Amino acid sequence: MKHALAFDIGGTKIYSTTIDETGAVTGEIDKFSTPKTLDEIKSILKTQISKYEDKVDAIAIATAGAVNNENTGVIGSTGNLVQGYNSIDFQKLSTKKVFLENDANAAAWAEYKIGASRGSKVSVLLTLGTGVGGGIIINDRLLKGKSGAAGEMHFKMYPDKRRKCTCGGWDCFEIYASGTALKIDAEEALNDKNVTTYDVIEGVKQNDKKMIEILNRWHNDIIIGIKGLTNLFDPDCVILSGSMAQFVDIKRVEEEVNSDIVTTPTSVRLATAGNYAGMIGAALLALERTV
Ligand SMILES: [Zn+2]
């Protein structure tokens, strides 16, 4: 049985563990706060790699940011990571093959192999967290695009410059469907900068009309985005993952999406591969390509 040492490198946390070729987590989950300097990030990777390198067949890294088509480095969309992150030569950190994939792409692959989109031909995964990540699988392959950045969820929702996105552009899906977006919806509706997503969720539980309206608005934007994605890719299923997915009324989204699309109905589902889907997907991809 082949094993990979897997990492998940995000803006706030780095996770690491070992994963086998069936997608099972076989080691302890090590957790670090993402350091503010390149050297410290490299040092965490090096320390973990030196501990496990001899026992594994590959190093698999799920990372924030778009990953090149060679799966060797990051090419962009790393607003929440330290400057210079794109310049890291990851292969230099190990004698074993080092394989990178974007974290949402990797999660999409995990869902496809062992989770909610298993058996599908075409699937779209959205990770709804602080931001929004995306991964698209078409006929057993991740859609990577010409440079590797396909599936990033920065398509425009509105034409009139309402909200600035983390990417520097305006009105991307990310800034209407993320947790940050729900907070902005609430700020705008209540004219209160201090309101949190927690306030909205708690308010909805207590049947607060205003909070229900705010959550509705967030749902409507998610539905607009998924309608577009469904019309574009004609997926068997759309999988929602990430910390905000639990607050989405999946049934409502599925019904409303399917009421207004040009393709046959799609299935909207919650992810099932768990919190470590990014590491699992990256490990499965890395091990498939390791002889
Ligand atoms: Zn954007």
Residues whose N, C-alpha, C, O or C-beta is under 5 A from the ligand:
A	BS01	ZN	H154 C165 T166 C167 G169 C172
